[in-house]
Amino acid sequence: MVIRNEHDLIGEMPIPADALYGIHAARARANFPDETRFHIEWYKALGLVKKACYQTAEAYENAMLEKFGQPAVNPHPDRPDVSHFTYLIHAAAEVAEGEYFDSFIVPAMTGGAGTSINMNVNEIIANVALMNMGETPGNYELIDPIEQANIYQSTNDVVPTALKVAAMFLLQNLEKSINSLRFVVEQLETGHQNDLRIGYTQMQEAVPTSFGKLFSTYSEALSRDWWRVSKCFERIKMVNLGGSAIGTGMAVPRYFIMEAIGHLQQLTVLPLTRSENLADATSNLDSFVEIHATIKAHAVNLEKMVSDIRLLSSDLTSVFLPETDDASRVTRHAALSIPQCQVGSSIMPGKINPVIPEFVISAAHRIYSNDQLISSLCAQGCLELNAYLPAIGHALLDSLKLLIACNETMQKNLMEGLRVFPGKTKALLFRSPSVTTVLLPVIGYHQASELAQYMKLKGADVFEANRNLKLLPEEKLQRLMLPENLLKLGYTSGDLMNE
């Protein structure tokens, strides 16, 4: 293997001659033997942030040339020639498209507050720029990963800014996925508004309700989720770009501090803004705690939804009911059925499992654990900086991507193919003693209890039980059992008078 030798403060290290990474990334790879892959969304966002920085630096250098006839008031011998910014900008743009991600070798879990992340991207950009100039990787005398690729930047402002950019792009996708899922659920709500079923409390039969009511609870929850997610942009729009090491802007031109965010806004079309207190935005990461708590609430709602559906579609809730008036013909049905997505067993023939609900529940619990990690590590910030940003950022992006995946598979592989059996559930309802609750205003608690007890003992439905006990005229009972009466919100004095 042909190698090149690179140097840093610590010493020398051999690097493959054609590698786009350098000594800083190589040391990180050796020091942090984690196999978890860094999120490409964060990598691409770093490309955007770097491009904005180079555009701002180029504008500043051009302004200095025009005003003073030299690139800066106190020119540095290693400051890039203005023409070099063209190559840096182009290389950063390619990173923003996800190019050269295979050369990003720093794992998800690192120490050092993200310095390894920043330097690996700097090395890629510097070496790509060199190649575009017709030079070989590692010729840092022309473009250096620190002097040029990191110009006017610090890990401590670039990396967290890129994290917020990546998170906001994923939040946009999360919003869309919530709305798409909600649309399907609303269709189920409308289509099954009057399809009766037994309601349950504490997994015991309660009072009559409908599938429409059940789906409406999911639709409302998703509406709240969408609203909450839409507010997350406001919580993380403040960035510390230009703040340098600890938010003081030391060693950074004021022009850069004021203008860099404008370039980033144009590149991302996101509602980003420079924090009025760059030191606060650098040292405190509570905004990540806040938005993760918000998306955790969405995970909670998704888990509740799929847990309900898994239960209602399970064999545990299947019952034998007459297929026709001939009681000798029976069939087994759960309240609803879900799509058959894949074979469920390698040994039990014909077995199909509720894999989509299981995936969503597993993902939700991963998100809950991410929430604990983010909360505890954000609290570990010490004085001017939080060293644990890499782990915090990885957990945040992990949760966002999991939620998007959950919404997409729930929509496509669960809710769109969900089937309800209203005839079966209606028959079950009329055989359930719980249906007698609707008769309380008409015959009172004690007579309703007598009716319920008869239904239990004889296995009769409410109509047969009433014919034997003669508590209500048949016509009146039939009217009371209509969906519009069972599902109305309470009753009025007029209802009693009409009865």
N, C-alpha and C positions, 0 to 999 in steps of 0.2 A: 504494500500500500504506500502510495506517495503521500508524504506528510509535509506540513508546514509547522514551524514552531512559533507559538504565540506567547507573549509575556504579559504578566500583570504585576501588581504590587507584591504578590506572594512569590512568584517565580515563573518558571517556563513550563509549557505543556505541549506535547505533540498533538496536532489536529489534522484530520484528513485534508489533503490539499484542496479538494473540491468542495469541502463542507461549507455551508452557508452560516452555520453556527460557529462560535469561537470559544475562547478559553473560559469565559464567564459562564456560558451555558454548560460547557463540559464539566466544570467544577460542580455546578449545581446538580447535574445528572449523577455525578459520583457521590455527592454529599447527601442527596435525598433519594434513596432507592425506592421510590414509590412508583407503581405501575399505572396509577390512575391518570388518565389522559386529561390534559388541560382543555378547557372548553374552547372550541374553535370560535364561538361567538365573542368571547373576550379577546382572543387573538385578533380577529377581524376589527373589533372596536379599537384596539391599540393601533392598528394601521390607520384608521380614520383620525385618531387623536394625533398621531405622528404627522400625518399629512397636514393637518391644520397648523401644527407647530411649525413645520417647514414653510408653509405658505406665509405665516405671520413673520417668521424670521427673514424670509426673502424680502417681504415688503419693507421690513425695518432696515435691512441692509441697503436696499435700493433707495430708501429715503435718506439714509446716511450718505450714500454716494452722491445723491443729488444736492444735498445741503452742504456737505463738507468736502466732497471730492474723494472720500475714502470710506471703506466699509463700516467703520465705527469710529467713535471719538477716540477710543483707546484700542486700536486694532491689535488683535491677538495673532501671533504668527501661525497658529493652527486653525484659525477661523476659515471656513471653506470659502473658496471663490464663489461669487454669486452664481456663476453658471452651474456649480455643483448642486445647487438646490433643485434644479430641474431633475437630476437623477434621483435625489433623495425623495422628492415628491412622487415621482413615478414608481419608485420601489415601494413606498408606503401605500400607494394606491393599490398595488398588486397584493400586498399583505391584507389590505382591507377587503379584497375579493376572496381571501382564503388561500392565496397562492403561497407555496413554500411552507405549508403547515407541517410537513414532514420534517422540516429542519428546526422546528420548535421542539426541543428535546427536554425542556424543563417540565417536571411532573406537576400535578395539581397541588400536591402538598409540599410546601417548602418552608424554610425559615427565611428571615431577612426582609420581611415586609414587602416583598414583591420585586426586590432588586434583580433577582435572577430572571424574572419574567421580563422586566424592562430591558435588561441587557441582552437576552436572547433575541428579542425583537430588534434591538439596535444592531446586533451583529448581522442578522438576516438582511436588514435594510442596507447597511453599509456594504455588505458583500454583493447584494443584488445591484446596487448602484455602481459598484466597481465593475461588475461584469457588463453592465449596460454601457459603461465607458470604454469597454474593450480591455479592461484590466483583469487580473486574477484575484480571486478571493484572498483576503489576508493582507492586501497591499494597503495597510492602514495609514501610510504616509500621505495618501491622497484623500481618503475618506475614512475617518476613524469612528468606531462604534460609540465612543464617549464624546470626543471633541466635536464631531460633526453630527452623527446620527442622534445624539442626545442634546443638541444645542438648545440652551435656555430651558432645559427640562430637568425634572427630578423624578425619580421613581415615585416619590410620595405625592406628586400631583397628577402625573400621567396615568399611572396604573388605576387609582380609584376613579378617575374621570372616565377611563375606558370601561371600567366595570359598570358605571352608571349608564353609559351609552348602550352597552350590551344588554343590561337589564331592561332598559326602556324599549329597545327593539323587541325583546321577548315579551314584555308586557303588552305591546301592541298585538302580537300574535295571540297572547292569552285572551285579550279582550275579544278578538275575532272568534276564537274557539269557543268561548263561553256563549257568545251570541248564537253561533251556529247550533250548538247543543240545545240552547234554550228554545230556538225555533222549532226543533223537532219535538221537544217536550210540550211546547204549547199546542202543537198539532195533536198530540196524544190527549192533552187536556180537553181540547175542543171536541175531538172525535168520540170521547168516552164520558162526556159530561153527565149523562143520565144512566150510565151502566152501573147498576147497583152492586155493591159488595159489602161484606161485613167489615166494620172497623175494629181495630184491635188496640187494647191498652195493656201493657205489661204481658204481651203475647197471649192475652185471653180475649175472647170475643166480647166486643163492647156494644156499639150501636150501629145502625145502618149508615152507610156513606156511599160514595161512588168512586170509580177509578178516576173520573174527572177531578174530583176533590184531591185525590192523592197526587195526581200529576200537577195540579195547581200549586201544591206545596213545593214541589221541585222547581217549578217555573219561577215562583216568587223568590226562592232561595238563590237561583241562578241570576235573577235580576239584581238582587242585593250584591251578589259576587261581582257582577259586571260593574255596578256603581262603585263599589269599593276599589276594584282594580283601576278604574278610570281615575281615581284620586291619587294613585301611587305616583304618577308622573310629577305631581306637585310636590311630593315628599322628597324626591331625589333629583330634582332639576338643578339644584345648587351644586356646582362643582368648584374644585379648588385649583383649576388649571392656571398656571402662572404663579402659584404660591410657592413654588420651589420646595425646599426641604421640609419646612415646618409652617408654611403659610405666611412668611414674612416677605417673600419675593426677593430674597437676597440673591445677588449675582444675576438677576434677570432684568432686562430693560423694561421700564414702565410701559413703554409702547407695547411690548409683547404681552404683558399682564392684561392690558386693557383690550387688546385686539384679538387675542388668540381664540377667545370664546366665540367671537363673531364668525370666524372662519369655520369653527367646529359646528356651529348652528347651521351654516349654509351646507356643509357636507352631509350632515345627518338629518336635517329637517326635523329636529327634535326640540322641544321647549326647554332647552338648556339655558342656564344663566350663571354668571360668575357670582360666587358667594360674596356678600359684603364683608364677611369675616372669614378670610381664608385660613386663619389659624384654627378656627372652630371646625371648618369643613375638613381640615387635615387630621385633627386629633380625635374628633367625635364621629362615630359611625352609627349612631342611634337610628338614623333614617333607614338603614338596612334592617334593623330590628323591627321597625314599624311596618315597612312594606312586606316583610316576610310574615309578620303576624296577620296581615291582611290576606295574603295568598294562602296562608294556613287555614283561614276560615273557609276558603273555597274548597280546600282538600277535605275539611270536615263535612261540608255539604255533599260533596261527591261520594264520600264513604257512606253517609247515611242513605243516599239514593240507591247505590248499588247493593247495599246490605238489605234494604227492603226488597229490591227486585230479586235478589238471590233467594231470599226466603220465600217470597210469593211464588217463585217458579220452581221451588225445590220439591223433591219427592215427599218430604215431610209434610207438605201442605196439600198433597194430592189426596183426593177422596174418590170413592166409587159412587157414582150417581147413575140413575136410569138414563139410558141413551134415548129411549122412547117411553111411551106410556106402559109398554111391556116391561115390568120390573125385572124380568129375567135377563134383559140385555143391559149390561152395565159397562161403563168405561171409566178409566182413571184419568183425572184432570187436576192440575194445579190451577191456581187463579189466573196465571198467565204463563206464557212460554217465551223464552229468549232464543235468539239465533244459535244454531249449532255451529260453532266456530272451528272446532278441531276435535279429533278423537281423544277421549278422556282417559283411556287406560291401555296399557300394553298387555294386559292379561284378561280383563273383563270385557267381553264382547258387547258392543253396542253402547258402551258407557260414554256419556257426554257430560263434561263438567262446565260450571259457570266461570270460565277462565277470564272473561273480561271483568266481572266484579272482583275476582281475586286479584287481578293485576292492579285495579284501581285501589283496592284496600291496601295492598302491599306498598304501592306508591305513596298513598296518604301517610302511612306510618313512617316511610322514609322522610317525608316532608316534616312530620312532627319531630323526628330526631334532628333534622337539619335546623329546625327552629330553636331547639335547645342549644345546638352548637353555635349558631349565630348569636344568640342572646349572651351566652357565657363568654364567647371570644370577643364580642364587641365591648363587653365590660372589662376585658383585660387590656384595653388601651392604656398606655402608660405615658403620662405627661403629654408631650407634643405629637405622639404618633402611636398607631396601633400596628404592632408587628405581625398580626395574624390575618391581615387582609386577604392573602391568598386562600386560606381555608374558608374564610367568611364568604368571599366571592364565589368560590367553587360551590359551596352549599346553596347559595342564593340562586345561581344559574341552574343548578341541578334541580331545585324545586320548581322553578319556572318551566323548565323543559318537561319535567314529569307531568305537571298539570296540563300543559298543552297536549301532551301525548294522551293523557287520561280523557280529556274532552273529545279529542278526535276519535279515539277508539270507541268511546261510549256512544258517540253519535253514529258512527258508521257500523259498528259491530254489535251494538246492543239495542239502542233506542229505535233506530230505523226499522229493525226487524222484529221488534217486540209485538207479541200478539196477546190480546185479552179475550177471555171466554165469558162474556157477559151472561149468557144463558145459564151456564154452570154456576157462576157465582150468585146469580139471582136466586136460583133454586136453593143453594146453600143458605142464603140469607133468610129465606122464608122458613127454613128448617131450624134456624138458630133461635133459641129462646131470647137472645138479645133484641130481636125485632119487636118484642112486646113493649119495649121502652117507649115507642112512639104512641102507645095506647094510654099512657099514664094520664094525660089530661082528659081522656074520654071515660075510662072505666076505673081509674084509680090504681094505686100501687098494689093493693091486696088482690084484686081480681086479675090484674096483669100478672102477678106472681103465680096465681093459680093456673093461668094459661101457660106460662113458661114451664111450670112444673109438669103439667100434662105433656107438653111437647118433649120434655126430657125423658119422661118415663115411657112414653109410647113411640118415640121416634117419629112423631107426626110433625107436619108443617103447621104454620099458624092457622091456615084456613081449615084444615081438618080438625085441629084442636078446638077451634071456635065452634065448628058445627056440632061437635060433641058436647061442649060446655054451654053453648047458646048464650054467650056473653054479649055478642054484637050481631046486628043484622048482617048477612053475608055481603050485601051491596055496600054497606057502610065500611066494612073491613076492607073490601076490595078497593074502595076509593082511598082509604087511608094508606094503603100499601102502594099507591102509585108513586113513581119516582119524584114527581113534583111536590108531593106531600112529605115524603121521607127526607128529601134534601133541602126543604125550605129552612130559612134561618129563623128558628123559633116559631111560635104560633101567636095569633092575635085573638082577641075576644070574638071577632067576627068569625074566625075559624070554628070556635066552639059553638057559636050560635047556628052556623050553617050545618054543623054536625047534628 
